[in-house]
Amino acid sequence: GGVSYKLYFSIPMERSEAIMAESVISFELLNLIPVVLDFKEAKENIISVTSDGKKIPYTFKNEHIIIQPEHLKEGRNELNIQFIAGESSLNRSEDLMYTLLVPDRCRTLMPCFDQPDIKARFKLTLKIPAGWQAIANGERIRVEYFNDYKLYEFGETKPLSTYLFAFSVGRFSYTERFMDN
């Protein structure tokens, strides 16, 4: 039941720099079975997998992060995954970056249950260079300004298929009317 992702991406100004990211994936398990997340990236892109503040072991093979049932519980589970975002579905230029997650491409960006029938709520926070803007599926609820970056926080989306999750950051301007639709 109800899958949700709390996502954080730190987008550097330089497009050659890696995008550090974190995902808190929340889901229900009715039976204790291995949990299989899709992640079409190098194993090195996975920094850590934790649950309740403790590192948990996982295996990574064939584009899957597999967590054995002894590290899970019946009912609500929460996995915190720190990772380097995959970039094959990111369109990144000097001062613009946007996602294009056609069906089955979300797994190229981040660990997820990448099946269109598993709809999930997404709550996104982006750390971006100070001169940039950001838009996403969720409503913008907060922007915090720092010297050389800002934090954009977006409200939780309605349940979406993974390929509909989207955000764009860069040097652009938009009108508020566009944000309301």
Phi, psi and omega per residue, in radians:
G1 nan -3.056 -3.063
G2 -0.183 1.630 3.074
V3 -1.529 2.426 2.995
S4 -2.436 2.658 3.133
Y5 -2.160 2.208 2.942
K6 -1.841 1.982 -2.962
L7 -2.021 2.518 3.064
Y8 -2.356 2.199 3.055
F9 -2.176 2.318 3.075
S10 -1.833 1.863 -3.029
I11 -1.674 1.953 -3.125
P12 -1.377 2.765 3.096
M13 -1.094 -0.755 -3.091
E14 -1.383 2.221 -3.074
R15 -1.303 -0.218 3.095
S16 -1.380 -0.242 -3.110
E17 -1.472 2.554 -3.136
A18 -1.195 2.674 3.088
I19 -1.730 1.875 3.135
M20 -1.374 2.483 -3.039
A21 -2.591 2.826 3.108
E22 -2.522 2.450 3.109
S23 -2.328 2.289 2.984
V24 -1.882 1.941 -3.072
I25 -1.803 2.162 -3.105
S26 -2.013 2.351 -3.093
F27 -2.764 2.806 3.110
E28 -1.736 2.431 2.990
L29 -2.084 2.076 3.101
L30 -1.385 -0.673 3.082
N31 -2.151 2.624 3.115
L32 -1.377 1.807 3.122
I33 -2.335 2.820 3.068
P34 -1.033 2.482 3.085
V35 -1.780 2.290 -3.070
V36 -2.073 2.024 3.086
L37 -1.820 2.509 3.103
D38 -1.546 2.306 3.039
F39 -2.688 1.825 -3.043
K40 -1.607 1.271 -3.103
E41 -2.640 3.087 3.095
A42 -1.237 2.568 3.102
K43 -0.963 -0.592 -3.125
E44 -1.083 -0.332 3.135
N45 -1.304 -0.233 3.101
I46 -1.604 2.052 -3.114
I47 -1.555 -0.854 3.105
S48 -2.805 2.693 3.025
V49 -2.186 2.131 3.138
T50 -2.273 2.753 3.049
S51 -2.508 2.330 -3.065
D52 0.880 0.681 3.080
G53 1.336 0.018 -3.138
K54 -1.949 2.425 3.077
K55 -1.153 2.383 3.061
I56 -2.124 2.512 -3.123
P57 -1.255 2.676 3.087
Y58 -2.599 2.798 2.958
T59 -1.950 2.625 3.140
F60 -2.189 1.992 3.065
K61 -2.692 2.615 -3.122
N62 0.828 0.841 3.109
E63 1.123 0.428 3.125
H64 -2.247 2.446 2.963
I65 -1.731 2.068 -3.055
I66 -1.983 2.194 -3.140
I67 -2.036 2.204 -3.070
Q68 -1.325 2.676 -3.040
P69 -1.035 -0.469 -3.104
E70 -1.176 -0.208 3.110
H71 -1.777 0.176 -3.089
L72 -2.205 3.029 3.081
K73 -2.406 2.761 3.060
E74 -1.185 2.499 -3.103
G75 1.653 -2.562 -3.025
R76 -1.340 2.231 3.070
N77 -2.101 2.622 3.094
E78 -2.360 2.094 3.100
L79 -1.936 2.338 3.077
N80 -1.894 2.062 -3.107
I81 -2.041 2.143 3.029
Q82 -1.763 2.319 -3.015
F83 -2.702 2.918 2.997
I84 -1.742 2.161 -3.068
A85 -1.070 2.425 3.017
G86 -1.311 2.599 -3.024
E87 -2.030 0.092 -3.050
S88 -1.177 -0.379 3.074
S89 -1.917 0.301 3.051
L90 -1.745 2.322 3.051
N91 -1.728 1.919 -2.953
R92 -2.169 2.116 3.033
S93 -2.133 -2.991 -3.057
E94 -0.912 -0.855 -3.057
D95 -2.307 0.582 3.058
L96 -2.680 2.494 3.057
M97 -2.577 2.308 3.059
Y98 -2.482 2.729 -3.132
T99 -1.557 2.606 2.999
L100 -2.441 1.501 -2.983
L101 -1.794 1.285 3.064
V102 -1.092 2.869 -3.065
P103 -0.798 2.337 3.131
D104 1.260 0.218 3.091
R105 -1.734 -0.216 -3.129
C106 -1.009 -0.625 -3.125
R107 -1.103 -0.311 3.105
T108 -1.385 -0.338 -3.136
L109 -1.620 -0.754 -2.984
M110 -2.721 2.783 3.056
P111 -1.151 2.315 -3.122
C112 -2.847 2.970 2.965
F113 -1.557 1.621 -2.960
D114 -1.590 1.205 3.092
Q115 -2.316 2.203 -3.037
P116 -0.970 -0.469 -3.102
D117 -1.417 -0.233 3.075
I118 -1.624 1.635 -3.140
K119 -1.430 2.596 -3.078
A120 -2.489 2.765 3.013
R121 -1.641 2.458 -3.103
F122 -2.090 2.281 3.055
K123 -2.180 2.062 -2.924
L124 -2.021 2.376 2.941
T125 -2.158 2.329 -3.134
L126 -2.136 2.334 2.983
K127 -1.813 2.083 -3.035
I128 -2.328 2.803 3.101
P129 -0.996 2.605 -3.006
A130 -0.960 -0.657 -3.072
G131 -1.470 0.048 -3.044
W132 -1.718 2.878 3.032
Q133 -2.036 2.962 3.070
A134 -2.533 2.513 2.976
I135 -2.324 2.697 -3.115
A136 -2.726 -3.140 3.126
N137 -1.092 -0.715 -3.068
G138 -1.335 2.852 3.079
E139 -1.301 2.465 3.128
R140 -1.275 2.114 -3.105
I141 -1.910 -0.354 -3.093
R142 -2.811 2.444 2.979
V143 -2.246 2.230 3.078
E144 -1.956 2.347 -3.078
Y145 -1.821 2.336 3.062
F146 -2.193 -3.133 -3.081
N147 -0.974 -1.007 -3.040
D148 -2.041 0.197 3.077
Y149 -2.647 2.939 2.961
K150 -2.346 2.710 3.098
L151 -1.894 2.151 3.075
Y152 -1.828 2.254 3.076
E153 -2.043 2.260 -3.122
F154 -1.941 2.573 3.115
G155 -1.228 2.833 -3.125
E156 -1.180 2.434 3.133
T157 -1.404 2.952 2.886
K158 -1.219 2.918 3.107
P159 -1.048 2.199 -3.105
L160 -2.223 2.668 2.890
S161 -1.210 2.612 -3.044
T162 -0.986 -0.595 -3.052
Y163 -1.288 -0.151 3.102
L164 -1.604 -0.186 3.069
F165 -1.136 2.341 -3.074
A166 -2.712 2.615 2.940
F167 -2.682 2.784 3.116
S168 -2.464 2.402 3.116
V169 -2.335 2.654 3.071
G170 2.704 -2.960 3.097
R171 -1.540 1.574 3.062
F172 -2.562 2.905 3.079
S173 -2.151 2.736 3.103
Y174 -2.514 2.814 3.089
T175 -1.675 2.635 -3.090
E176 -1.077 -0.553 -3.100
R177 -1.037 -0.658 3.117
F178 -1.063 -0.631 -3.106
M179 -1.217 -0.472 -3.028
D180 -1.426 -0.354 -3.045
N181 -1.269 nan nan
